[in-house]
Amino acid sequence: MKKTALITGATSGLGYEFVKLLSKDGFDLVLVARNQQKLEEIKQTFSNIQVTVIAKDLSIAGAAKEVFREMEDKQIDIDILVNNAGFGLMGKFDELDIHKQTEMIQLNITALTELTYYFLPGFKRKNHGRILNVASTAAFQPGPLMAVYYATKAFVLSFSEALVEELNGSGVTVTTLCPGATKTNFASIANVEGTKMFSNAMSSDIVAQKGYEAMMSGKRVVITGGLNKAGAYSAKFLPRSLAAKIAKYVAREK
Ligand SMILES: NC(=O)c1ccc[n+]([C@@H]2O[C@H](COP(=O)([O-])OP(=O)(O)OC[C@H]3O[C@@H](n4cnc5c(N)ncnc54)[C@H](OP(=O)(O)O)[C@@H]3O)[C@@H](O)[C@H]2O)c1
């Protein structure tokens, strides 16, 4: 029987790479993002699989439930959930717009948590399901100048790793992808293009491939790139105050 994957943030960057990888393996797809036209354009590129598009702003309260209800109404059974949509913002916490920052929390944390909550019972009933949550190397330390973004990704990692234990033996796997700087629209939206942290950004197809393989093999956490791995592991052993200072340093202009 055909299996279906739902991908949030499917219209660009890592999300679009996941779309390509999943379609190559024959999955039917449900694509979620805000831009209806882009979603339709992507849908038109596929003829061999069923593609459903949902134009939805997941930073609006209740949007995740609406996505789930739409799947119920259309009787689309989801087997893979890719919680990928997210964004960051650079700047001092008190100087950034509070509404944009709470929108970020709503998208990066609340929508991801709610979608997991709504789809998980179905996965457990089938004794099968895969969840890929996109965090970041930002998850491993505090991030001055991107304080809220780093904190949202720490939530994603902690939440996902806790679920791995709760779901042990259930047939449902949860994988957290922790990319470092990656060439997508993220940097221009977050206003971090000229920073040290983006001087060696990885390409999105390589990052997505690593995440996809990890999800398919049920791996717990994947950090992409040797330098990013080294950074994430060393952050575990450094005093948090020093790790925060390093994060502030790489957030500076090149
Ligand atoms: N690129 C990096 O350096 C990097 C590093 C670590 C982690 N990440 C994480 O990777 C994930 C994917 O980001 P990306 O780098 O691929 O960025 P991207 O190219 O900007 O893609 C973001 C995707 O999310 C969608 N999106 C944004 N806001 C949304 C909303 N409110 N509701 C629904 N969909 C929304 C966008 O489509 P619409 O605009 O049409 O809604 C787009 O499809 C994010 O969680 C990000 O935090 C990225």
The ligand as a Gaussian input file, in Angstrom:
#p B3LYP/6-31G(d) Opt

LIG

0 1
 N       19.260000      26.998000       6.769000
 C       19.911000      26.900000       7.914000
 O       21.041000      27.401000       8.072000
 C       19.303000      26.111000       9.048000
 C       20.154000      25.660000      10.075000
 C       19.616000      24.946000      11.125000
 C       18.264000      24.666000      11.148000
 N       17.457000      25.109000      10.150000
 C       16.024000      24.816000      10.223000
 O       15.634000      24.175000       9.039000
 C       14.219000      24.347000       8.865000
 C       13.935000      24.677000       7.409000
 O       14.444000      25.958000       7.115000
 P       15.201000      26.310000       5.760000
 O       16.606000      26.577000       6.104000
 O       14.916000      25.316000       4.714000
 O       14.538000      27.734000       5.464000
 P       13.653000      28.298000       4.261000
 O       14.338000      28.070000       2.953000
 O       13.359000      29.708000       4.660000
 O       12.322000      27.427000       4.293000
 C       11.327000      27.614000       5.261000
 C       10.053000      26.906000       4.821000
 O        9.079000      27.058000       5.863000
 C        7.896000      27.652000       5.330000
 N        7.322000      28.525000       6.345000
 C        7.884000      29.635000       6.897000
 N        7.034000      30.193000       7.768000
 C        5.910000      29.439000       7.770000
 C        4.664000      29.513000       8.450000
 N        4.404000      30.518000       9.288000
 N        3.741000      28.559000       8.222000
 C        3.986000      27.552000       7.352000
 N        5.142000      27.418000       6.683000
 C        6.083000      28.357000       6.877000
 C        8.365000      28.435000       4.081000
 O        7.349000      28.569000       3.101000
 P        6.319000      29.818000       3.026000
 O        7.143000      31.058000       3.093000
 O        5.597000      29.621000       1.736000
 O        5.410000      29.666000       4.189000
 C        9.442000      27.485000       3.559000
 O        8.848000      26.451000       2.807000
 C       13.805000      25.418000       9.877000
 O       13.166000      24.803000      10.976000
 C       15.127000      26.035000      10.311000
 O       15.070000      26.569000      11.618000
 C       17.949000      25.820000       9.099000

